[in-house]
Amino acid sequence: MISAEHIGFDGTGTIAGTSMPHERISILEIVDKQYKHAGQGKLRQVKLAFPPATVISSACGSIFSMVDRDDDEQRRIARQAWIIKSTILQTMLQFDDPRLGLASMTEVMSLAAAAVPTIASPVDSLLRMMRELVATPSNPKREWFLAQLKSADKPDLQIAILAGLQGSGTPGWSAAISSRKDFLGDSITLVRTRKDLKDRVFAMVVIPGPVKFTTRPLLHDILYGGRASDLVVLAYNTERIYVPQPIAVPIDSTFRSAGFRNPRAESQENDAPDNQIDRWANESIWEELRSRHLDVAPISERDVSVPARFVLFADGSGAFLPDDKGVVELSELLDGGGNLETTEERLPRKNVRDLEEHDLIMLRLTGSGNYLDDVADSEMDQAGLGSLRREATEWKPWLHRIIKEYGEGLVAKAGKDFGLRLRSATYLWEWAGDGVMAPHDFATFRALMTTLAKLDPSGVTSGVDQYADEKWRQMEQVKTFHARAGATIRTALIKRVKGLVAERRLVETVESIELPGVEAGRMGLLRVSAVDSKPVRTPQSRLFHVFPLKGGTNWQK
Amino acid sequence: MEIASVLAGVHHNRLSVQAAGHLRPIPDWADWLIWLGAWARCQAAMDGRRVAVVRLPSRRLSAAFVSLGGLLAASRIHDDTLDWDALQALPSGTTVHWREPKGGKSTSYTGTIDSIREIAGSKCLAISTRSPRRHLGSTFFLPMATALAYGVTLGLVTNRTDEQLTAAAGLYKSIVDGAPQTWIRSHGADSTMVTERTSFLEDLSDLALAVGKSRAVAFEEALVISSVSNQQHGKLQLVASRSRALEDAPAGVTVLDGANAAIFLGSARSRSIVLLLDYSEYDEELVHLINPFIGCSIDAGIHVPPKGVMAPTEGVEVFVFGLPDNSGVGA
């Protein structure tokens, strides 16, 4: 159960947990600790009384409700109000720290609000409070944390602070903040992404604000992955803390008695004004991006839509990437610590849905569509087989036409008589599109061809078995070219990556990569800045297409 | 097969784990995962099909312990005569490998199955030899006992692999009552694991297993991993999560390690599937993926030992469901 402590401005508590020496810990010990923490760890909610937080929340809520968010200027004011509120409530620095920029925010807000007289009163109250905070900069969250450190009196106590409350743009937690300099401890870790948790367990993890917009994998890893024996949600009285519960697993009769009790949230989500402005600020950008691309029409009938996630890159560009596919991800290799003996077969990949900020992924920078296909096509051309792909897949338009005429259910039903076994009739659409080449075995493919010939005999002139044999053979040839193209790309890429590592080159935003001998557009390594939490259906032709975004990378500012 | 007697004969609690040079008793959670793998493997030899979905604080190392449990149980329920049946059923022309012990060493042979011949009243496996070169073209006749003792395998057994098999067989013998020494060299893989290969092997790299004061065996060796790409013999085939298709060993346990591996739930052929997930992976998408299987689940096919199941450790959640034969998952 979550426990709550209500502590006054100068209140202190004690840190649970033990110190851990700096010696190398085996993976078994780490995992063992995770199990122990998950079973016995506790989640505490520490509520701090801090009247200025109430004033600021209230003023920002009023500003948000009064402005016209269809107006660009007023929308900017609403966003600025959210940034101010979130910076003050979430930071653990002194309020006069120049990296928070409260003084400059005061100026900006003052100027912007002058044009909107209706919000003069809440803006006045907000600005007054901001000036007071800069003048008397003591931060209760910081004071509480430093008091904990002092009372623990164990310099090597491993403590983490969840700095990635809202991803890379978390107000109050700029990238310039350092755990060592700003929190006076070598054993303190600022956790911004899941990478910061790798091979780590802690005595305590401090969550310095609401987690509603923290990425799910990161948050669930911290809350339920046994990362610490003591999880502390540090919040002002005015902050509404909602701790998400894991999805309940079904209960079966075999293991019925073996239930596991998860930490429970004390307070539930509600729709208070605070939550409204937070939700708007965190979701409006993505909603805008999604809506901008919802009306993109497929380029052909075979250009089927698939679930895709929008990924923002640090250079201000973005791309839709297929949600259920993987991309080459090289951050561990290039940012140090990775295994340089990576072979062509082991190029690290990551699923698009698992991508997080600071990942470094490989995409083509020029051209569009599937790079592998293009390299394979180029190799087919060189081998004098320029029409092989078209010939091998000429049955796809035939299948597409028949599905449209009869419907996939009827085609699947007709196919049963010929041994066509499908778990779902929607597979037919997949086969008709360009996403997959063919059914995974020849028997299924032959049954499919027989079904098509039965429903539309005009599609095949020779015997259907002979036709299926020929197309299958051609598709196998195409797959061989794909495999060869994959090897060519991997070899060239690994060579280039090793070169980058040798040059000790850090990729901040984007690194263009020329792959000698590979002629199908320019490749690049792109640093991920943020990833949409929700997938949207996007035509396949739009995938992997990197395009610049209006407004640059500073998307939360 | 008596599930209780098989499980009782697998003394996984005798195991110690050596990590970063220190030997320690096996942790409770690992002990439970080994039990789960052994239980799933026993059931794979029984009627019905079933899936166990396990949610863990951390998925790291869990697939290794579940697979180890599966292999320990497999060695316990192994039946030599079925190996011989399987060898006889191999199509003519199949490439096979075996090692003939000579003194303290052994010689590696490769050949192709020719036929089954009857010599002096007993059936022999006739194999046309391809290597060593000096035996090229000659035919070897291996009677049942010799074939099983040598271990005729589909994958190659190098000197190094041979040493590893011997070490693993020694470990199994000290854990499993009556574990036959021939099982580890019997042809083909027993079980399958779908995982992120590189990180999985990296995690195992500094771990070893031991019983009592015996020499520790590297965890990777104890899993007797086969390599499809190098055609190396082993009892546990490792399939990369990013593979396009899965051809798992139908007689054993198939361990799906993580959300990326869960997509193979529909194509796995094994009668016992264990899906391992951590909390961050068990999301709406995963629920959407497994719900159709739960929707067609049945009560039959779950064979609970007479004394009940072993309760998971704190922090671990598990549910098991049966599936109808020839429908639903794979089949």
Interface residues (C-beta under 8 A of the other chain):
Chain A: R24 I25 S26 I27 L28 E29 I30 V31 D32 Q34 Y35 H37 A38 G39 Q40 R194 R216 P217 L218 H220 D221 L223 Y224 G225 G226 P246 I247 V249 P250 I251 D252 S253 T254 F255 S257 A258 G259 F260 D324 G326 N339 E345 R346 P348 R349 N351 R353 R423 H440
Chain B: V17 A19 A20 H22 R24 P27 D28 W29 V53 R55 L56 P57 S58 R60 L61 R197 T198 E202 D203 D206 L207 S229 R242 R244 A245 N260 I263 G266 D278 Y279 S280 E281 Y282 D283 E284 E285 V287 I294 D299 I302 V304 V309 A311 P312 T313 E314 G315 V316 E317 V318 F319 V320 F321
